[in-house]
């Protein structure tokens, strides 16, 4: 099982947006934190199955590696930092 670090920000309308530092440009959202995390996990599964390869799943960095990245430090300042599980093995078995 692989875990991607996600940044969850509360939007002005009260919903929550999720971005992945290791997958630039890929975002999702939910009305609650729990829903946002579920949407993020579904997005990772979708990205892995994308036949066009439009979304590239870069290898995830650890929190320690990310904390050395000034862009991550700035982006995570007002965010909830979460780990979103992704099972590459489960997709391969389907």
C-alpha positions as a Markdown table, in Angstrom:
| # | Residue | x | y | z |
|---|---|---|---|---|
| 1 | Unk | 0.0 | 0.0 | 0.0 |
| 2 | Unk | 1.3 | 3.4 | -1.0 |
| 3 | Unk | 0.3 | 6.7 | 0.9 |
| 4 | Unk | 0.3 | 10.0 | -0.8 |
| 5 | Unk | 0.5 | 13.2 | 1.3 |
| 6 | Unk | -2.5 | 15.4 | 0.7 |
| 7 | Unk | -3.2 | 19.0 | 1.7 |
| 8 | Unk | -6.7 | 19.8 | 2.8 |
| 9 | Unk | -7.8 | 23.4 | 2.8 |
| 10 | Unk | -11.1 | 24.8 | 4.0 |
| 11 | Unk | -12.6 | 26.9 | 1.3 |
| 12 | Unk | -14.6 | 30.1 | 1.9 |
| 13 | Unk | -17.9 | 28.3 | 1.3 |
| 14 | Unk | -17.1 | 25.8 | 4.1 |
| 15 | Unk | -16.2 | 22.9 | 1.8 |
| 16 | Unk | -12.7 | 21.3 | 1.7 |
| 17 | Unk | -10.4 | 21.1 | -1.2 |
| 18 | Unk | -7.6 | 18.5 | -1.5 |
| 19 | Unk | -4.4 | 18.7 | -3.4 |
| 20 | Unk | -1.4 | 16.4 | -3.7 |
| 21 | Unk | 2.1 | 17.9 | -3.6 |
| 22 | Unk | 3.5 | 14.9 | -5.6 |
| 23 | Unk | 0.8 | 15.1 | -8.2 |
| 24 | Unk | 0.7 | 18.7 | -9.4 |
| 25 | Unk | -2.6 | 20.1 | -10.8 |
| 26 | Unk | -4.7 | 17.2 | -9.4 |
| 27 | Unk | -7.4 | 18.5 | -7.0 |
| 28 | Unk | -10.7 | 17.3 | -5.6 |
| 29 | Unk | -13.1 | 18.5 | -2.9 |
| 30 | Unk | -15.8 | 17.5 | -0.5 |
| 31 | Unk | -18.4 | 19.0 | 1.8 |
| 32 | Unk | -16.7 | 17.5 | 4.9 |
| 33 | Unk | -13.1 | 16.5 | 5.7 |
| 34 | Unk | -14.2 | 12.9 | 5.5 |
| 35 | Unk | -15.8 | 13.3 | 2.2 |
| 36 | Unk | -12.8 | 15.2 | 0.8 |
| 37 | Unk | -10.5 | 12.3 | 1.9 |
| 38 | Unk | -12.8 | 9.7 | 0.3 |
| 39 | Unk | -12.9 | 11.8 | -3.0 |
| 40 | Unk | -9.1 | 12.0 | -2.8 |
| 41 | Unk | -8.7 | 8.2 | -2.5 |
| 42 | Unk | -11.1 | 7.7 | -5.5 |
| 43 | Unk | -9.1 | 10.3 | -7.5 |
| 44 | Unk | -5.9 | 8.3 | -6.9 |
| 45 | Unk | -7.6 | 5.1 | -8.1 |
| 46 | Unk | -9.0 | 6.9 | -11.2 |
| 47 | Unk | -5.6 | 8.4 | -12.0 |
| 48 | Unk | -4.0 | 4.9 | -11.9 |
| 49 | Unk | -6.7 | 3.5 | -14.3 |
| 50 | Unk | -6.6 | 6.5 | -16.7 |
| 51 | Unk | -5.9 | 4.9 | -20.1 |
| 52 | Unk | -4.8 | 8.2 | -21.6 |
| 53 | Unk | -2.1 | 8.7 | -18.9 |
| 54 | Unk | -3.2 | 12.3 | -18.4 |
| 55 | Unk | -2.5 | 12.1 | -14.7 |
| 56 | Unk | 1.0 | 10.9 | -13.8 |
| 57 | Unk | 1.3 | 9.3 | -10.4 |
| 58 | Unk | 4.8 | 10.4 | -9.3 |
| 59 | Unk | 6.3 | 8.4 | -6.5 |
| 60 | Unk | 5.2 | 9.8 | -3.2 |
| 61 | Unk | 7.7 | 11.6 | -1.0 |
| 62 | Unk | 7.8 | 11.1 | 2.7 |
| 63 | Unk | 6.8 | 13.9 | 5.1 |
| 64 | Unk | 10.5 | 14.4 | 5.9 |
| 65 | Unk | 11.3 | 14.9 | 2.2 |
| 66 | Unk | 8.3 | 17.2 | 1.7 |
| 67 | Unk | 9.3 | 19.3 | 4.7 |
| 68 | Unk | 12.6 | 20.2 | 2.9 |
| 69 | Unk | 10.6 | 21.6 | 0.0 |
| 70 | Unk | 9.8 | 25.3 | 0.5 |
| 71 | Unk | 6.7 | 25.1 | -1.8 |
| 72 | Unk | 5.2 | 22.3 | 0.4 |
| 73 | Unk | 6.1 | 24.2 | 3.6 |
| 74 | Unk | 4.3 | 27.3 | 2.3 |
| 75 | Unk | 1.3 | 25.4 | 1.0 |
| 76 | Unk | 0.8 | 23.3 | 4.1 |
| 77 | Unk | 0.9 | 26.3 | 6.5 |
| 78 | Unk | -2.9 | 26.6 | 6.8 |
| 79 | Unk | -3.7 | 23.0 | 5.7 |
| 80 | Unk | -4.6 | 19.8 | 7.3 |
| 81 | Unk | -1.9 | 17.3 | 6.2 |
| 82 | Unk | -3.3 | 13.8 | 5.6 |
| 83 | Unk | -2.1 | 10.5 | 4.2 |
| 84 | Unk | -4.3 | 9.1 | 1.5 |
| 85 | Unk | -3.9 | 5.4 | 1.0 |
| 86 | Unk | -3.7 | 3.9 | -2.5 |
| 87 | Unk | -3.4 | 0.2 | -3.1 |
| 88 | Unk | -1.6 | -0.3 | -6.4 |
| 89 | Unk | -1.8 | -4.1 | -5.8 |
| 90 | Unk | -5.6 | -3.9 | -5.7 |
| 91 | Unk | -5.8 | -2.2 | -9.1 |
| 92 | Unk | -3.4 | -4.8 | -10.6 |
| 93 | Unk | -5.7 | -7.6 | -9.4 |
| 94 | Unk | -8.8 | -6.3 | -11.1 |
